[in-house]
Every structure is written in structure tokens, then in C-alpha cells.
Amino acid sequence: MVINDLKKELSSQLGGRDTELLISGLLKLTVTEYALGGKKNVSENDCNKILGAAKRIKNGEPLQYAVGTTEFMSLPFFVSPAVLIPRPDTETLVEKAISEIGDRSLSVLDIGTGSGCVAVSISVYCKNAEVTAVDISEAALETAGRNAAANRTEIKLIKCDILNGIPSGSYDVIVSNPPYIETEAIKNLDRNVRDFEPHTALDGGADGLDFYRRIAAAAPHMLKREGFIALETGYDQARTVAKLLEESFTDIEITKDLCGVERVVSGRLKNSEIISGV
């Protein structure tokens, strides 16, 4: 079978864009190779892989899991059902962190790293930053490490349940895209999210704010003097999260994403909040 035959067979099932992403992703084709390589033969093994993945997508599995990779911040990332799929919304968080760090030699902590998309992106674009990534999931940490290696950078990985402890060390910057979906709302999410993405990366407790409360309370124990924090929030949570930070942080700002949604809350630690221990 040639690529053009696969395109015809899959386009009616998945649509043109998903067909392109599936075929080019699994065959590792560039945009040009996909566009001009229509007469290229595809091995029986590769055909079976592509057709099998297409069937999984039709049954609701996210395309990114079927392909095993996605793009974030113009970088390639491996993904699996062990980690949340990186989304464009989160690029707002990374861009906010990059604007703070610049080319300075700062220590950065990413809480709940998942695929490592935030930590790895910061490490790639802020060459002098020393980035530490924590997660409760061993599988997530393995994925983050794989993504760091794939993008030719290094991050430190620590297993930590942030709700019950904090990693050692002190940091100039804390970033996090924590679970923020209300527990009861998970059952109403789109099927491809509800049935395939890890609930531990989605469930933020009864009101969706469990992790924000914990991070707001724990961050002063982890940040250096005038340390910076940036948190991604759900579409209607930014102002509530900003209130949670007010006790220990100043210069609090809310940054909108490209769709105009209040997406990131950031602030700077008040000098009086420098404390040790928990």
C-alpha cells in the first residue's frame, strides 16, 4: 500500500488533519515528505500499526496517545496514558516563567511535572536555569526524563506527593500546572479526556482547589527571598487562586492565554514570608 491509499482510507474516518498527524507521526515524516511522498510504499507492519491506531482513535482514544508523541512549545514530547497530554493553554505558563527567568542562573521547581513539558521547555529555552521536576507518579517521572533526553537537556527528577510533603532545597521560581478539575465534574468531561487521561492529573478535589491551597501554603517554605511563583488555572479559577496567594505573595498578576482566558496567576514572595521547615 502507498501513502496515498492510506490517506484515502483514513480521511473519511478521521478527517484530513488527524490523518496527516497519524500517518506522519507513526512514519516519522516531515510536512514536506507527507505532502510529496504519496507514492511511497508503506510496509505491511507499518500499515497495520497505522490502521490499528486509527481504530483506537475512532473508539475515543486521543490521537496523541495513539501516535505516542505531540508538540509543545515547538518541541517534541513523548506521551502515554500515564501523563496528561500537553495543551497549548499551558504554553502561557511556560512563557510567563521564561520571561521571569531569562538568561539568569536561577533554580526552578516544577510541581506535578507529568510529561515534563513545562520543566523541559524551561530548561531548553532558559539555558542557565537549573530545573527540578517533581511528581507523585514514577511513570510520569520516567516520561519526563525521556523527554528531557529527547530534547537534549537535563532536569532533576524527584518523586514527591506535594499534598503531604515538599522536596528538599530552595528555589528562585516555582511553576505548576496542578490538577484543577472538580472531582464531580470529571464524569462530565469529554470521553477522550475522562476515559483515557490520568485522573490523578485532573482531580483537584471537591472544589478543584486542593492543590492551589497546598502550594500557596508550602511555597514560602521552598522559595528563596523574593522568589517567583506562576500557576496555571482553570478557566474560572484565576481570581480565586490569586486570593489564595495574597497572604504570602505580592505583585500578583493574572495573565490571559491566547483565547483571552485568565490562565496564569503569578506573584512574588513577600520578604517577611521567608521561613524554613514545614
ABEGO torsion letter per residue (X at the ends): XBAAAAAAAAAAAAEAAAAAAAAAAAAGBBAAAAAAAAABBBBAAAAAAAAAAAAAAAAGBBAAAAAGBBBBGGBBBBBBAABBBBBAAAAAAAAAAAAAAEABBBBBBBBGAEAGAAAAAAAAABAABBBBBBBABAAAAAAAAAAAAAAGBBBBBBBBBAAABBBBEBBABBBBBBBABBAAAAAABBAAAAAABBAAAABAEAAGAAAAAAAAAAAAAABBBGBBBBBBBBAAAAAAAAAAAAAABBGBBBBBBAAGBBABBBBBBBAAABBBEX
